[in-house]
Structures are given as structure tokens and as C-alpha cells.
Amino acid sequence: MYLIFAALFGLVLGSFYSVCVSRYGTENTIFKPSRSFCPQCDHQLTILENIPLISFLIQKGRCSLCKARIPIFYPLIELTSMFWAVLAATHATTYVEWVVLLAIGGICIIASAIDLRTFLLPDILTYSGAAIVLVASYAGILHVDFIQSLFGASIGAFALWAISALYKLIRKINGMGLGDVKFMLMLGALTGIEHLSIFIFLSSVLALIFCIISTRGKAGMSRVYIPFGPFLASGALITYLYGDQIASFIR
């Protein structure tokens, strides 16, 4: 029952996350307008049209009024949120840790989706995420020592900034935005200095795989721009859950 509740709660949170992502950079706010609407015809969704994932499947991915396609990122965000809620529930040792992991995962999902759409990582997410992780670490809620978190955040962010600065010095172009560096404050704190190298390695491998897949069959592409935020987030969350096992396997 706990896992079923986690899955359903994750879907509900995912619906809220998709609203945050879709309204970022627009004149709308998270709470205004109060009801979700079709981005094509502005049709306000009814309760039955706003059931996470179920409504998308019943309506076959289209608006009930204008029949325009509903962006696929809505159900994908809801599914990702559900998956994370269940995964966090199976690993958390207390309900408080689960709630904190939901908050951390939610920030990662929203930030990653925004980064994929706009190549931006909002400060309100990166800084608040870092504060949540550090406070939770200090309170003993997370399985990361507070000093380890501090070093993971500071050294991780500095390492990413140094790589970015060196790349710009050599290539004369920006290779990484400061948003990624700020995001590293949160994610480095989550993994701690002990597993920082594992986290960075996983993130880099995931980004490399994405690059290979996305450029496959496309000749003449000497430069590819990808948002690094989603891969940083994925690497950090995986490392938090499985860092000890990965470290043991490497040894």
C-alpha cells in the first residue's frame, strides 16, 4: 500500500511539475490561472480531463475541444515523478527522508525539463535545492555527512566552473553555463565528496550516450549543444541511491 500511495502521489506531483515547466518564461504564474488549459485553444480542463496520465491516455494525447496534440512532456514528467516517488520510497529509511527525497527529485525534474526546453537552470531552483540538501544533511535526514555535503557542493561547483573557464580559454566560446555550476551546489551536496567522482562520471557517460544517439546518422555535425542539467540530476540521484554499491563494485 505504501508503494501504491507513493506511485499515485508521484503522479499528482508530476502533474504539478508539468505546470511549473510549461508556465516558466511566460506571463502566467504557477497559481494563475488556477486551472490548467490547452496551450492551443485555451480550453480550461475539467476535472476528468486533468487526471494525471489517465486523461492523456483516454484522450489519446489530444485536446478534447480543438483536437490539438498535447505535448508529450506532460505525461513523461508525470511518469518520471511517479518512478522517482516509488524508487525513493523503496530506499528511504524514514518517512521524513522520503519527503525530502521527493522535494529534491521534484526540483531535479522541473529544472531538467526547463533546461531541456530553454537551456536555462533557474536560480530559484538551484539555490533552494542546495539549501534543502544542506539543511537535511545537517539534520541527519539524508545519508550524507554534513561536512561531506559541504565539500561535495563546493568542490563540485568549483570543478565544473574550472572546466568551463578552461574550455572558454582554449576554444574562445562558452562550453557550459553558470546554471550548471549552481546546480552542482545542490547535487554535489547530495552525493558528498566521497561519491563526487562517481556522480560526475555517471553524468558524463549519460550525456555522452545521449550525444551519440542524437547525432547518429547526422553527418557534418562538428558541434552539438546539449543541456547538461538533466544528466547531472540523473547522475546525482542514481549516486545517492546506489553510490555505495557502485563504489564497492569498482573496488
C-alpha positions in Angstrom: 0.0 0.0 0.0 2.9 2.3 0.8 4.3 1.9 -2.7 0.9 2.3 -4.4 0.4 5.5 -2.4 3.9 6.6 -3.5 3.1 5.9 -7.1 -0.2 7.8 -7.0 1.3 10.7 -5.1 4.2 10.9 -7.5 1.7 11.2 -10.4 -0.1 14.1 -8.7 3.2 15.8 -8.0 4.2 15.2 -11.7 1.1 17.0 -12.8 2.1 20.0 -10.8 5.7 19.8 -12.1 4.5 19.9 -15.7 2.5 23.1 -14.9 5.7 24.6 -13.4 7.6 23.7 -16.6 5.0 24.8 -19.1 4.5 28.2 -17.4 8.1 29.0 -16.9 9.2 32.0 -19.0 5.5 33.0 -19.7 3.3 35.7 -18.3 1.5 33.0 -16.3 2.5 32.0 -12.8 2.3 28.6 -11.1 -1.1 29.5 -9.4 -2.5 31.9 -12.0 -4.5 30.9 -13.9 -5.7 28.5 -11.3 -6.8 25.8 -13.7 -4.8 24.1 -16.5 -5.7 24.8 -20.1 -4.9 23.7 -23.6 -1.9 25.8 -24.9 -3.5 25.9 -28.4 -7.2 26.9 -27.8 -7.0 28.0 -24.1 -9.8 25.5 -23.2 -9.9 25.1 -19.5 -9.5 21.5 -18.5 -12.3 19.8 -16.5 -11.5 17.6 -13.5 -11.9 14.5 -15.7 -9.5 16.0 -18.3 -6.9 16.7 -15.6 -6.3 13.3 -14.1 -2.6 12.6 -14.3 -1.6 10.3 -17.1 -5.1 8.7 -17.3 -6.6 11.7 -19.1 -3.8 11.8 -21.6 -4.4 8.1 -22.4 -8.2 8.4 -22.6 -8.0 11.5 -24.9 -5.3 9.8 -27.0 -2.9 12.7 -26.4 -5.2 15.3 -27.9 -7.3 18.2 -26.6 -10.9 17.3 -26.2 -12.0 20.6 -27.8 -9.6 21.5 -30.6 -8.0 18.1 -31.1 -4.5 19.6 -31.0 -1.8 17.3 -29.8 -0.9 17.6 -26.1 2.8 18.0 -25.6 4.4 14.6 -24.8 6.5 16.2 -22.0 3.3 16.3 -19.8 2.9 12.5 -19.4 6.7 12.0 -19.4 7.1 14.3 -16.4 4.3 12.6 -14.6 5.8 9.1 -15.3 9.2 10.3 -14.2 7.8 11.7 -11.0 5.9 8.5 -10.3 9.0 6.4 -10.9 11.1 8.6 -8.6 8.5 8.6 -5.8 8.4 4.8 -5.8 12.2 4.4 -6.1 12.7 6.9 -3.2 10.1 5.0 -1.1 12.0 1.8 -1.5 15.3 3.3 -0.4 14.2 5.8 2.3 14.6 4.6 5.8 12.1 7.1 7.3 9.1 8.9 6.0 10.9 12.2 6.6 13.7 11.1 4.3 11.2 10.1 1.7 9.5 13.5 1.8 12.9 15.3 1.5 13.8 13.0 -1.5 10.5 13.9 -3.1 11.4 17.6 -2.8 14.9 17.0 -4.2 13.6 14.9 -7.0 10.9 17.4 -7.8 13.5 20.2 -8.1 15.6 18.0 -10.3 12.7 17.0 -12.6 11.5 20.6 -13.0 15.0 22.0 -13.5 15.9 19.3 -16.0 12.7 19.8 -18.0 13.2 23.6 -18.1 16.9 23.0 -19.2 15.8 20.7 -22.0 13.3 23.3 -23.3 15.3 26.5 -22.7 18.9 25.7 -21.9 18.4 27.6 -18.6 18.5 26.5 -15.0 16.6 28.9 -12.8 18.4 30.2 -9.7 15.3 29.8 -7.6 15.6 26.0 -8.1 19.3 25.6 -7.9 19.8 27.7 -4.8 16.8 26.5 -3.0 17.7 22.9 -3.8 21.2 23.4 -2.4 19.7 24.8 0.8 17.3 21.9 1.2 20.0 19.3 0.8 22.4 21.0 3.2 19.8 21.6 5.8 18.6 18.0 5.5 22.2 16.7 5.7 22.8 18.8 8.8 19.7 17.5 10.4 20.7 13.9 9.7 17.8 13.2 7.4 19.9 12.2 4.4 22.6 9.5 4.4 25.3 12.1 3.7 27.5 13.6 6.4 27.1 17.4 6.6 30.9 18.1 6.1 30.9 15.7 3.2 28.0 17.6 1.7 29.7 20.9 2.1 32.9 19.7 0.4 30.9 17.9 -2.3 29.0 21.2 -3.1 32.0 23.5 -3.0 34.5 21.2 -4.8 32.0 20.0 -7.3 30.9 23.5 -8.3 34.4 24.8 -8.4 35.5 21.8 -10.6 32.6 22.5 -13.1 33.4 26.2 -13.1 37.1 25.5 -13.7 36.3 23.1 -16.6 34.0 25.7 -18.1 36.6 28.5 -17.7 39.4 26.4 -19.3 37.2 25.4 -22.2 36.4 29.1 -22.9 40.0 30.0 -22.6 41.0 27.4 -25.2 38.1 27.4 -27.6 37.0 31.1 -27.1 33.4 30.0 -26.7 31.2 29.1 -23.7 31.1 25.4 -23.2 28.9 25.3 -20.1 26.6 27.8 -18.5 26.8 29.0 -14.9 23.4 27.4 -14.3 25.2 24.0 -14.3 27.7 25.3 -11.8 25.0 26.5 -9.5 23.1 23.2 -9.9 26.2 21.4 -8.9 26.0 23.1 -5.4 22.8 21.1 -4.8 23.8 17.9 -6.5 27.4 17.8 -5.1 25.9 18.3 -1.6 23.6 15.4 -2.3 26.3 12.9 -3.2 29.0 14.3 -0.9 32.7 14.5 -1.6 33.1 10.7 -1.2 31.0 9.8 -4.2 31.6 13.0 -6.2 33.8 11.3 -8.8 31.2 8.5 -9.3 28.5 11.2 -9.8 30.5 13.2 -12.3 31.5 10.0 -14.2 27.8 8.8 -14.4 26.6 12.2 -15.6 29.3 12.4 -18.3 28.5 8.9 -19.5 24.8 9.6 -19.7 25.5 12.8 -21.6 27.8 11.0 -24.0 25.3 8.3 -24.7 22.7 11.0 -25.4 25.0 12.8 -27.8 25.9 9.6 -29.7 22.2 8.7 -30.1 21.0 12.2 -31.0 23.8 12.7 -33.7 23.6 9.2 -35.1 23.2 9.3 -38.9 23.7 13.1 -38.9 26.9 13.8 -40.9 28.9 17.0 -40.7 28.0 17.9 -37.2 31.2 19.2 -35.6 29.5 20.9 -32.6 26.5 19.7 -30.6 24.8 21.7 -27.9 23.0 19.7 -25.2 21.6 20.7 -21.8 23.8 19.2 -19.1 21.3 19.7 -16.3 19.2 16.5 -16.8 22.4 14.3 -16.9 23.8 16.0 -13.8 20.5 15.4 -12.0 20.2 11.8 -13.1 23.8 11.0 -12.1 23.4 12.6 -8.7 20.1 10.8 -7.9 21.5 7.4 -9.0 24.6 8.0 -7.0 22.7 8.9 -3.8 20.7 5.7 -4.1 23.4 3.3 -5.3 26.7 5.1 -4.7 27.9 2.6 -2.1 27.1 -0.4 -4.3 28.9 1.3 -7.3 31.9 2.1 -5.2 32.1 -1.5 -3.9 31.8 -2.8 -7.5 34.7 -0.6 -8.6 36.9 -1.7 -5.8 
